Amino acid sequence: MSFFRHRLLPYWKNFFVLILPAVLLPLPLLINTSEARCGYVVILMALLWMTEAIPLAITSLLPVVLLPAFAIMSTDEVCIAYMKETNVMFIGGIIVAIATEHCKLHKRVALRVLMLVGASPRWLMLGFMGTTMFLSMWISNTAATLMMVPIVQAVVDEIFKEEEGNGTNLTDLNSEAIRPPYKVKYSRQYSKDLSALSTVTSTQELIRIHQSRKASSNCTEGPTTFRNHLHQLVLAKYGEWGPSVAELYSARRTQRCTPGGEKSVAPRVSNQLSRKGQWMFLRGVFQTYNPTYKEIRKAMLLSVAYAANIGGTGTITGTGPNLAFKGIVKSLYPQQDVINFASWMAFNVPSCIINIIVAWLWLQLMYLGFKSDKNTNTEETKARASATIKNKYEELGSVTLEQVMVLFLFIGLVALWFFRDPQFIPGWASPWEDAGIHIEDATAAIFIVVLMFMIPMQPEFWRLEPRNDGKAKSVQGLVNWKICQEKIPWGLVLLLGGGFALSDATKISGLSDWLGSQLEGLKILPESLILIVVCIMTASVTEVASNTATANILLPVLAKMCELIGVNPLYLMLPATVTCSYAFMLPVATPPNAIVFTVGKMKVMDMVKTGFVMNLLCILVLFIITETFGVFLFDIKTFPTWANATAADIPINE
């Protein structure tokens, strides 16, 4: 067992990568059909994507090698999939998002919105969630989370910040607004110690209480309960309150009993630290065992992660699975004109808003309760929270010319995407469509990107004034290529391309037809039941696998299955795509989950017990939206002609 643990387990990825291709090799050798050969590639890539034994982007390049080698597609056909219109649209959207982040426009918008909401923890949480949801619709979920988490931490800390006074007068620690009643779950002596700790007004008194406890103990069984308690308190906050805590903790540990029962005398701790250091230690002690602080902090951080995951579903460029859906649907059904930027938002933004409200209520039920909390809802705490947000906003300075121009171009891009083919009125691309030229969203994205590189960011250019340093030099645009090179997620571009290549391969090889025929027996089940099963299955897989990889593997199979059982492909493919983003249970499921898990120092069970119910609630909301609004918007209960060129519009069998 020790050999396995120390010699083999650390290298499991290496063994997995070397052994897996050989283990799967009998499939194409024994069943020498194009379906089997394509199945080998799909299974190999699916397992490598799920385990991440090698980087996702490198796995995504395997079709360039394997598909030509197995005589499924030519190299030219495979490589074209890596730069389809969807990929170009994604790159254009990402560059616009990078420009928004670079000039800190997203932070200005976020703080401005937070200044408008109430300052109580409940309304602040809703403000955080709404802001994060909106941002993650346009920039990456990870960037939105990374921006919001420091703001959340600062605001929560200010809500529970005690009055420092002169650094030693700590009578405010007895205030109910600062120290909610503790739950007595330990021994009577522990409760007495806790009561004594709650009445201290200075660091010196804290030490006197400690020495009194020591004097009343024979010290034959080690440290007293009180000092053990202080030990635990400091360990719980160690590292968060700076070197002052570490220094004070080190000094306190010199006051210990020797094995023979003799007592050593430690120097006066209060003389070793500054007044601020003494106050910070006591503040850390009280906040560590302040259940309201811990619960609100945890709820706020989880709310940001949930909002980032949910918000990414709001636009077709919001997250990888959405783009995978767009590319796969266009590849499989080139004649469909139902899904575009406007129709996607029309379907998913209502579900985003409903899910945010549901998540807000669920987090309150789990961590805050619905009763008004007088300890965190006072005018003083509200004022501190508002002041923190206002100070952070003022730190950004005045609105710059760069931010104004980026905002103008950003709004212009959204308008171009939305009104290209809004369906309720003729779109701006209609004249080209009449001439036989089909314009896609990538054209609008690259147009705005080119403008961002062309428009100078410095106001000196517009006033024709010399630079401050007196040197004549061209002014760079609103975004530069160096920043784009650093921040464009090239791995995700390859991941999308690899998924599109697999989708084309399953169609050309006939594998999707074979898989769909194996699932044809599901036609005896109600369509609603099939939808629920697909969503639950997708949500389960996406907790442990890449969201985009899950969509790349699942969507082509669902498309062919829908054709064979007479169901509109959008009826299963669209909810399955959205469900790929409903990963709330595990830290590894999405980057936002991992960020708040690390920053909040949570346990895995903290996320599991909250996220499991969130998964079910979001799936329920999506199911209701699909069965009601989806029918109205996409006629999703009717089999369309674009899904089968030989079929007329036939109603789905009820």
C-alpha positions in Angstrom: 0.0 0.0 0.0 2.8 2.4 0.8 4.5 1.6 -2.5 1.3 2.5 -4.3 0.8 5.7 -2.4 4.3 7.0 -2.6 5.6 5.5 -5.8 2.7 5.1 -8.2 -0.1 7.5 -7.1 2.0 10.7 -7.5 2.5 9.8 -11.2 -1.0 8.6 -12.1 -1.4 11.2 -14.8 1.8 10.0 -16.5 0.7 6.4 -16.4 -2.9 7.4 -17.5 -1.6 9.3 -20.6 0.7 6.4 -21.6 -1.7 3.5 -21.0 -5.1 5.0 -22.1 -4.4 5.1 -25.9 -3.3 1.4 -25.8 -6.2 0.3 -23.7 -8.7 1.9 -26.2 -6.8 0.7 -29.3 -8.8 -2.6 -29.8 -11.9 -0.5 -30.6 -10.7 0.7 -34.0 -8.6 -2.4 -34.7 -11.3 -5.0 -34.1 -14.2 -2.9 -35.4 -12.7 -1.4 -38.5 -15.4 1.1 -39.3 -15.4 4.9 -39.5 -17.8 5.0 -36.6 -15.5 2.9 -34.4 -12.4 4.9 -35.4 -14.2 8.2 -34.6 -15.5 6.7 -31.4 -11.9 6.0 -30.4 -11.0 9.6 -30.8 -14.1 10.8 -29.0 -13.6 8.5 -26.0 -9.9 9.3 -25.8 -10.4 13.0 -25.8 -13.4 12.8 -23.4 -11.3 11.0 -20.8 -8.4 13.3 -21.2 -10.6 16.3 -21.0 -12.3 15.0 -17.8 -9.1 14.1 -16.0 -7.0 16.9 -17.4 -4.1 14.5 -17.5 -2.6 16.8 -20.1 -3.7 20.4 -20.6 -7.1 20.9 -22.1 -5.8 23.0 -25.0 -3.3 20.2 -26.0 -6.0 17.6 -25.9 -8.0 19.8 -28.1 -5.3 19.6 -30.8 -5.5 15.8 -31.0 -8.1 15.8 -33.9 -5.4 17.4 -36.1 -3.4 14.3 -35.7 -5.9 11.5 -35.2 -8.7 12.3 -37.6 -6.5 12.3 -40.7 -4.6 9.3 -39.3 -7.8 7.3 -39.1 -9.0 8.5 -42.5 -12.0 10.3 -41.1 -11.3 13.9 -42.3 -8.5 15.6 -44.2 -6.1 17.9 -42.4 -7.5 20.9 -44.2 -11.0 20.0 -43.1 -9.9 19.6 -39.5 -7.9 22.8 -39.3 -10.7 24.9 -40.6 -12.8 24.0 -37.6 -10.3 25.8 -35.3 -11.1 29.2 -36.8 -14.7 29.1 -37.5 -16.9 32.2 -37.3 -17.8 31.4 -33.7 -14.1 31.4 -32.7 -13.5 34.7 -34.4 -16.5 36.2 -32.7 -15.2 34.9 -29.4 -11.8 36.5 -29.9 -13.4 39.8 -30.9 -15.7 39.8 -27.8 -12.7 38.9 -25.5 -10.6 41.8 -26.8 -13.5 44.2 -26.1 -13.8 42.7 -22.6 -10.0 43.1 -22.2 -10.3 46.8 -23.1 -13.1 47.2 -20.6 -11.0 45.6 -17.8 -7.8 47.5 -18.8 -9.4 50.9 -18.3 -11.2 49.7 -15.2 -14.6 50.6 -16.7 -16.0 47.3 -15.3 -15.0 48.3 -11.8 -16.4 51.7 -12.1 -19.8 50.3 -13.2 -19.8 47.8 -10.4 -19.1 50.2 -7.6 -21.5 52.7 -9.0 -24.3 50.1 -9.0 -23.4 49.1 -5.4 -23.7 52.7 -4.3 -27.3 52.7 -5.5 -28.4 49.6 -3.5 -29.1 49.6 0.2 -26.3 49.2 2.7 -27.8 46.4 4.7 -26.1 42.9 4.2 -29.2 41.5 2.5 -29.5 44.2 -0.1 -25.7 44.4 -0.5 -25.7 40.7 -1.3 -28.4 41.3 -4.0 -26.4 44.2 -5.3 -23.2 42.1 -5.5 -25.1 39.3 -7.3 -26.8 41.6 -9.8 -23.6 43.4 -10.6 -21.6 40.2 -10.9 -24.3 38.6 -13.1 -24.2 41.6 -15.5 -20.5 41.8 -15.7 -20.1 38.0 -16.4 -22.5 38.4 -19.3 -19.8 40.5 -21.1 -16.5 39.6 -19.5 -15.2 36.2 -18.3 -16.7 34.7 -15.2 -13.2 34.5 -13.7 -12.5 38.2 -14.2 -15.9 39.2 -12.8 -15.3 37.1 -9.7 -11.7 38.3 -9.2 -12.9 41.9 -9.3 -15.8 41.5 -7.0 -14.2 39.3 -4.2 -11.9 42.1 -2.8 -14.9 44.5 -2.7 -17.0 41.9 -0.9 -14.3 41.3 1.7 -13.7 45.0 2.3 -17.5 45.7 2.8 -18.1 42.7 5.1 -15.1 43.6 7.2 -16.4 47.2 7.5 -19.8 46.0 8.6 -18.2 44.2 11.6 -15.4 46.7 12.3 -15.2 47.8 15.9 -14.4 51.3 16.9 -10.7 51.5 17.5 -10.7 54.5 19.8 -7.1 55.1 20.9 -6.2 51.5 20.4 -6.5 50.3 24.0 -10.0 51.3 25.1 -12.2 48.4 23.8 -15.4 48.9 25.7 -17.3 48.8 22.4 -16.5 45.1 22.2 -19.3 44.5 24.6 -21.8 46.1 22.2 -24.4 43.7 20.9 -23.9 45.3 17.5 -20.3 44.0 17.6 -20.5 40.8 19.6 -23.7 38.8 19.0 -24.6 36.3 21.8 -22.4 33.2 21.7 -24.0 29.8 21.6 -22.8 27.8 24.6 -21.9 24.4 23.3 -19.0 23.5 25.6 -18.2 23.0 29.3 -19.3 25.3 32.1 -15.7 26.3 32.6 -15.4 27.2 28.9 -18.5 29.3 29.2 -17.1 31.2 32.2 -13.9 31.8 30.3 -15.8 33.0 27.3 -17.8 35.3 29.6 -14.6 36.7 31.1 -13.2 37.3 27.6 -16.3 39.2 26.6 -15.8 41.8 29.3 -12.3 42.9 28.7 -11.6 46.6 28.0 -7.9 46.4 27.4 -5.1 44.1 26.6 -3.7 44.4 30.1 -7.0 43.1 31.5 -6.9 40.2 29.1 -3.5 39.2 30.4 -4.6 39.6 34.0 -7.6 37.3 33.4 -5.2 34.8 31.9 -2.8 34.9 34.8 -5.7 34.6 37.3 -6.8 31.4 35.5 -3.3 30.1 35.6 -2.9 30.8 39.3 -6.1 28.9 40.1 -4.8 25.8 38.2 -2.3 23.3 39.5 -0.9 23.1 35.9 -0.3 19.4 36.2 -2.4 18.6 33.1 -0.9 21.2 30.8 -2.3 24.6 29.7 -5.5 25.8 31.2 -8.8 25.7 29.4 -8.7 29.5 29.0 -5.3 29.5 27.4 -6.2 26.6 25.2 -9.2 28.7 24.1 -7.0 31.7 23.3 -4.7 29.3 21.4 -7.5 28.2 19.2 -8.8 31.7 18.6 -5.4 32.9 17.4 -4.8 29.9 15.2 -8.2 30.4 13.6 -7.3 33.9 12.5 -3.5 33.4 12.1 -2.2 35.0 9.0 -5.2 37.2 8.3 -4.4 40.0 10.8 -0.8 40.5 9.9 2.5 40.1 11.9 1.0 41.7 15.0 -1.0 38.6 15.7 1.9 36.3 15.1 4.1 38.3 17.5 1.4 38.5 20.2 0.7 34.8 19.9 4.4 34.0 20.2 4.6 36.0 23.3 1.6 34.4 24.9 2.9 31.0 24.2 5.9 31.7 26.5 3.4 31.7 29.4 3.1 28.0 29.9 3.4 25.4 32.6 6.5 23.3 32.9 6.1 19.5 33.3 6.9 19.7 37.0 4.2 22.2 37.7 6.4 25.3 38.0 5.3 28.5 36.4 7.4 30.7 34.2 6.9 34.5 34.1 6.5 36.1 30.7 7.3 39.7 30.0 4.4 42.1 29.7 2.8 41.4 26.3 1.2 44.8 26.2 4.6 46.5 26.1 5.7 44.4 23.1 3.1 45.7 20.6 1.8 48.9 19.4 -1.7 50.0 20.4 -3.0 49.1 16.9 -1.4 45.7 17.2 -3.2 45.1 20.5 -6.5 46.2 19.1 -6.1 44.1 15.9 -5.5 41.0 18.0 -8.7 41.4 20.1 -10.6 42.3 16.9 -9.4 39.1 15.3 -10.3 37.1 18.4 -13.8 38.4 18.5 -14.4 38.2 14.7 -13.2 34.6 14.7 -15.9 33.5 17.0 -18.5 35.8 15.7 -21.0 33.5 13.9 -22.7 36.4 12.1 -19.4 37.6 10.6 -18.5 34.1 9.4 -21.9 33.3 7.9 -22.3 36.6 6.2 -18.8 36.4 4.7 -19.4 32.9 3.4 -22.8 33.8 2.0 -21.5 36.9 0.3 -18.6 35.0 -1.4 -20.8 32.2 -2.5 -23.3 34.7 -3.9 -20.6 36.2 -6.1 -19.6 32.7 -7.5 -23.2 31.7 -8.1 -23.9 35.0 -9.9 -20.8 34.7 -12.1 -21.8 31.1 -13.2 -25.4 32.1 -13.8 -24.6 35.4 -15.5 -22.4 33.7 -18.1 -25.5 32.1 -19.6 -27.1 35.4 -20.3 -25.3 36.1 -23.6 -24.1 33.8 -26.3 -20.5 35.1 -25.8 -20.8 34.8 -22.0 -19.1 31.5 -21.5 -17.6 28.6 -23.5 -20.6 26.2 -23.6 -22.7 28.9 -25.2 -20.2 29.4 -28.0 -19.8 25.7 -28.4 -23.6 25.5 -28.9 -23.6 28.2 -31.5 -20.8 26.6 -33.5 -22.2 23.1 -33.3 -25.8 24.1 -34.2 -24.5 26.1 -37.2 -22.3 23.1 -38.3 -25.1 20.6 -38.0 -28.0 22.8 -39.1 -26.7 25.5 -41.4 -30.2 26.5 -42.5 -31.5 27.3 -39.0 -31.9 31.0 -38.3 -33.6 30.9 -34.9 -30.6 31.3 -32.6 -28.8 34.6 -32.7 -27.5 37.1 -30.2 -30.9 38.7 -29.6 -33.0 35.5 -29.3 -30.4 33.9 -27.0 -30.7 36.9 -24.6 -34.5 36.9 -24.9 -34.5 33.3 -23.7 -31.8 33.3 -21.1 -31.8 36.7 -19.4 -35.2 36.1 -17.8 -33.9 32.8 -16.4 -30.8 34.6 -15.2 -32.8 37.1 -13.3 -35.1 34.5 -11.7 -32.1 32.3 -10.8 -30.3 35.2 -9.1 -33.4 35.9 -7.0 -33.8 32.3 -6.1 -30.1 32.0 -5.2 -30.4 35.2 -3.1 -33.3 33.8 -1.2 -31.6 30.4 -0.8 -28.4 31.8 0.6 -30.3 33.9 3.1 -32.2 30.9 4.2 -29.0 28.9 4.6 -26.8 31.5 6.3 -28.7 34.6 7.4 -32.3 33.7 8.1 -35.1 36.0 7.1 -35.5 37.8 10.5 -34.0 41.3 10.7 -30.6 41.2 12.3 -30.2 44.2 14.6 -26.5 43.5 15.0 -25.6 44.1 11.3 -28.5 46.3 10.3 -27.7 49.4 12.4 -27.3 52.8 10.9 -23.6 52.7 11.9 -22.8 49.5 10.1 -24.7 50.7 7.0 -22.8 53.9 7.0 -19.5 52.1 7.2 -20.4 49.8 4.4 -21.5 52.7 2.2 -18.4 54.6 3.0 -16.2 51.7 2.0 -17.9 51.4 -1.4 -17.8 55.2 -1.9 -14.1 55.3 -1.0 -13.2 52.6 -3.5 -15.2 54.4 -6.1 -13.4 57.7 -5.4 -10.0 55.8 -5.6 -10.7 55.4 -9.3 -10.6 59.1 -9.8 -12.7 61.0 -12.4 -14.1 59.4 -15.5 -11.4 59.3 -18.2 -11.7 59.8 -21.9 -10.5 56.3 -22.4 -13.4 54.9 -20.3 -15.9 57.0 -22.2 -14.7 55.8 -25.5 -14.6 52.1 -24.4 -18.1 52.4 -23.0 -19.4 53.9 -26.3 -17.8 51.2 -28.4 -19.0 48.5 -26.0 -22.6 49.7 -26.3 -22.1 49.9 -30.0 -21.0 46.3 -30.2 -24.0 45.1 -28.2 -26.3 47.1 -30.4 -24.7 45.6 -33.6 -25.0 42.1 -32.2 -28.6 42.6 -31.0 -29.9 44.3 -34.2 -28.1 42.3 -36.8 -31.2 40.1 -37.1 -33.6 40.9 -34.2 -36.5 39.1 -36.1 -39.1 41.5 -34.9 -37.8 44.2 -37.3 -35.4 44.1 -40.3 -31.8 44.0 -39.1 -29.0 46.2 -40.2 -27.5 43.2 -42.2 -30.7 42.9 -44.3 -29.3 44.7 -47.4 -26.3 42.3 -47.6 -28.7 39.3 -47.0 -30.8 40.5 -50.0 -27.6 40.5 -52.1 -26.8 37.0 -51.0 -24.0 37.9 -48.6 -24.5 36.4 -45.1 -23.1 38.5 -42.3 -22.4 37.0 -38.9 -21.7 38.4 -35.5 -17.9 38.0 -36.0 -18.0 40.8 -38.5 -19.4 43.3 -35.9 -17.0 42.1 -33.2 -13.9 42.6 -35.4 -15.2 46.0 -36.6 -15.3 47.3 -33.1 -11.9 45.7 -32.2 -10.3 47.5 -35.2 -11.8 50.8 -34.0 -10.3 50.2 -30.5 -6.8 49.8 -32.0 -7.3 52.9 -34.2 -8.8 55.4 -31.7 -6.1 57.1 -29.5 -6.6 56.8 -25.8 -4.8 59.9 -24.7 -6.7 63.3 -24.7 -3.5 65.1 -25.8 -4.0 63.7 -29.3 -7.5 65.2 -29.6 -6.3 68.6 -28.3 -3.2 68.4 -30.5 -1.1 69.2 -27.4 2.5 67.9 -26.7 2.9 65.1 -24.2 3.8 65.9 -20.6 7.4 64.6 -21.1 7.7 66.9 -24.2 8.6 63.9 -26.5 6.8 63.5 -29.8 5.4 60.0 -30.0 2.4 58.3 -31.5 -0.4 57.6 -29.0 -1.5 54.0 -28.6 -5.1 52.9 -29.1 -7.7 52.0 -26.5 -6.1 48.6 -26.3 -2.7 47.3 -27.4 -1.6 43.9 -28.8 0.7 43.1 -25.9 -2.2 43.1 -23.4 -4.3 41.1 -25.8 -1.6 38.5 -26.2 -1.3 38.1 -22.4 -5.0 38.0 -21.6 -6.7 36.2 -24.5 -7.5 32.7 -23.3 -5.9 30.9 -26.3 -6.5 27.6 -24.6 -10.2 28.2 -24.7 -10.0 29.1 -28.4 -8.4 25.7 -29.0 -10.9 23.9 -26.8 -13.7 25.4 -28.9 -11.9 24.4 -32.1 -11.3 20.9 -30.9 -15.0 20.5 -30.0 -16.1 21.8 -33.5 -13.7 19.3 -35.1 -15.1 16.5 -33.1 -18.6 17.6 -34.0 -17.8 17.5 -37.7 -16.1 14.2 -37.3 -19.0 12.5 -35.6 -21.3 13.7 -38.4 -19.0 12.7 -41.3 -18.1 9.3 -39.8 -21.7 8.4 -39.0 -20.9 8.1 -35.2 -23.6 10.6 -34.3 -26.2 8.6 -36.3 -25.2 5.3 -34.5 -25.3 6.9 -31.1 -28.6 8.5 -31.8 -30.1 5.2 -33.0 -29.1 3.6 -29.7 -31.1 6.2 -27.9 -34.1 6.0 -30.2 -35.9 3.9 -27.7 -36.3 6.9 -25.5 -39.2 8.1 -27.7 -41.6 6.1 -25.5 -40.8 8.5 -22.6 -42.5 11.9 -22.2 -40.4 14.6 -23.7 -40.5 16.6 -20.4 -39.0 13.6 -18.5 -36.2 13.3 -21.1 -35.4 17.0 -20.7 -35.2 16.6 -16.9 -32.9 13.6 -17.2 -30.6 15.3 -19.7 -30.3 18.4 -17.5 -29.6 16.4 -14.3 -27.0 14.2 -16.2 -25.3 17.3 -17.6 -25.2 19.1 -14.3 -23.6 16.0 -12.7 -20.9 15.7 -15.4 -20.0 19.3 -15.5 -19.2 19.3 -11.8 -16.1 17.2 -12.5 -15.4 18.0 -16.1 -14.8 21.2 -18.1 -18.0 22.9 -19.0 -17.0 23.5 -22.6 -15.7 20.0 -23.0 -19.0 18.6 -21.7 -20.9 20.7 -24.2 -18.6 19.6 -27.0 -19.2 15.9 -26.3 -22.9 16.0 -25.4 -24.5 18.3 -28.0 -23.8 16.4 -31.2 -25.3 13.2 -29.6 -28.4 15.1 -28.4 -28.9 16.6 -31.8 -29.0 13.2 -33.6 -31.2 11.7 -30.8 -33.7 14.5 -31.2 -33.9 13.9 -35.0 -34.6 10.2 -34.5 -37.2 10.6 -31.8 -38.9 13.6 -33.5 -38.0 16.3 -31.0 -36.9 19.8 -31.9 -33.1 19.7 -31.3 -33.3 23.0 -29.5 -35.6 21.4 -26.9 -32.7 19.4 -25.5 -29.6 21.1 -26.8 -30.4 24.6 -25.5 -31.2 23.6 -21.9 -28.3 21.2 -21.8 -26.0 24.0 -22.9 -27.2 26.3 -20.1 -27.0 23.5 -17.6 -23.3 23.2 -18.3 -22.8 26.4 -16.4 -24.9 25.2 -13.4 -21.9 23.9 -11.5 -22.3 25.1 -7.9 -21.2 22.1 -5.8 -17.5 21.6 -6.0 -14.5 24.0 -5.9 -13.0 22.4 -9.0 -16.2 22.8 -11.1 -15.6 26.4 -12.2 -12.9 29.1 -11.6 -15.4 31.3 -9.6 -16.1 28.4 -7.3 -12.3 27.8 -6.8 -11.7 31.5 -6.1 -14.3 31.9 -3.4 -13.5 28.5 -1.9 -9.8 29.6 -1.5 -10.5 33.1 -0.3 -13.3 32.1 2.1 -11.3 29.2 3.5 -14.4 27.1 3.2 -14.8 23.4 3.6 -15.9 21.3 0.6 -19.1 20.4 2.4 -20.0 24.1 2.7 -20.2 24.2 -1.0 -21.8 20.8 -1.5 -24.7 21.3 0.8 -25.5 24.7 -0.6 -24.7 24.0 -4.2 -26.6 20.7 -4.5 -29.9 22.5 -3.8 -28.8 25.4 -6.1 -28.3 22.9 -8.9 -31.8 21.5 -8.5 -33.4 25.0 -8.2 -31.7 26.3 -11.3 -32.7 23.2 -13.3 -36.3 23.6 -12.1 -36.3 27.2 -13.3 -34.8 26.3 -16.6 -37.3 23.5 -17.1 -40.2 25.9 -16.5 -38.8 28.6 -18.8 -38.2 26.0 -21.5 -41.7 24.6 -21.3 -43.4 28.0 -21.3 -41.3 30.8 -22.8 -39.3 28.5 -25.0 -42.5 27.3 -26.7 -43.5 30.9 -27.3 -40.1 32.1 -28.5 -38.8 29.2 -30.6 -41.9 27.1 -31.1 -39.8 24.5 -29.4 -42.5 21.8 -29.4 -42.6 21.5 -33.2 -40.0 19.6 -35.2 -38.5 22.2 -37.7 -37.8 21.7 -41.3 -34.2 22.9 -40.8 -33.5 19.9 -38.6 -34.4 17.5 -41.4 -34.6 18.7 -45.0 -37.0 15.9 -45.9 -39.4 16.4 -43.0 -42.3 18.8 -42.9 -43.2 20.6 -39.6 -44.6 17.8 -37.5 -45.8 18.2 -34.0 -44.0 16.3 -31.3 -45.7 13.2 -30.1 -47.3 13.9 -26.7 
